[in-house]
Amino acid sequence: MPRRVAIVSTGQTKHRAKRLDVNIRELITEAVTRALEDADMSMKDIDAVMIGNMEPFEGFLFPELWAVEGWGGYLKPSVKFNTGGTVGTTTAIAAYYYVASGIYDVVLAIGFEKQSEGHTQTAITTVGDPIWERAIMAGAVGNFAVMASTYIHESGVTEEQAAKVAVKARRNACNNEYAHLQMPDITVEDVLKSRMLAYPVKLLDMCPQSDGACAVIFAEESRAKKLAVHPAWIKAVATAHEQQYMGDSPKRLAVMRSQIAASRRAYAYAGITNPRKELDVAEIYEVASFAELAMYENLGFCERGEGGKLIDAGVTEMTGELPVNPSGGVLSTNPIGATALIRVAEAALQVMGKAGKHQIDGVRTALATGYGGNAWTDVMILSRDL
């Protein structure tokens, strides 16, 4: 039987478009120091380090090696992960398995990205098939524009409903001291009038490019109980992958088969049969406003084609039945190597009751997801209850 594992501490940097005040090593140190201080620990208490980063987005290889002093990795066993949009949750799930298996007792997971030093969209463009896909689906914007346009056609969701997601995210971010885009006065009209990137996706429908880092500490049961007043116990993890020509995806990417598969598997492990009723909060990896609406459906929060109705009804607002991304989500903060790990950290903070101004009352069960390349999904379910 795997050992019981919990998250006992988290740390984040101040996320910005350009963190010119620090280099990569110093950026990582900022997050790691906060995580260690939060649990009154030092690096001598850490058995191993898992580190995630999308190095093509900075434009040079192995940035973690010259930054080793920043993440405390000297003479520590470590593993590097690079899995696109899911790199943060991949790193977190690896940390979980290393502890659950008994190999290590306490593991530090780190994700970081300094996108201001590279060119992310150029790197993503090379993912598309050069003959069939690249010209029309280059980069994240093109991919999600195809998803959004076909989603509108299939479901009847509107641009106004998607704009409500963007407004929710940027207003929620105002309660998160670490969030990048904090826009208290943003309106649906502002989103609809923002510059068109690729129909129907507009500038304010998309996530930013951020510099930032996140650190999360995982511990086995006996250590966890000593290190945290209310540990965030990991109830389930799941990963699902697929790969195909993106144009061949069912309904052109709005039906996210890997997300459906991973979430259903995690729900089964955790004994969840009605996620909308049994989850108290969700931190999901939504790159674009339209994607969040589709993810409501893929994650089982509502029936197929009803994502727009969910946002209209206020279900996913901070005061709603199932708050989604009270931290501001990816639409507000996106240092890609850290983005999915931030979802895990924010879900843990909610369960631990330490989310500050964006804390949701009474959280006992939280969902975190990572999503990458329109083809793979990670899911983690955390609980206040052992």
Helices and strands as residue ranges (DSSP letters): E 5-12, H 24-38, G 43-45, E 48-52, G 55-57, H 63-66, E 78-81, G 84-86, H 87-100, E 106-114, G 115-117, H 120-125, H 134-137, H 139-155, H 159-172, G 173-175, H 188-193, E 196-198, E 201-202, G 203-205, E 211-220, H 221-227, E 232-241, G 246-248, G 250-253, H 257-270, H 275-278, E 281-283, H 289-298, H 307-312, H 336-352, G 356-358, E 365-372, E 376-383
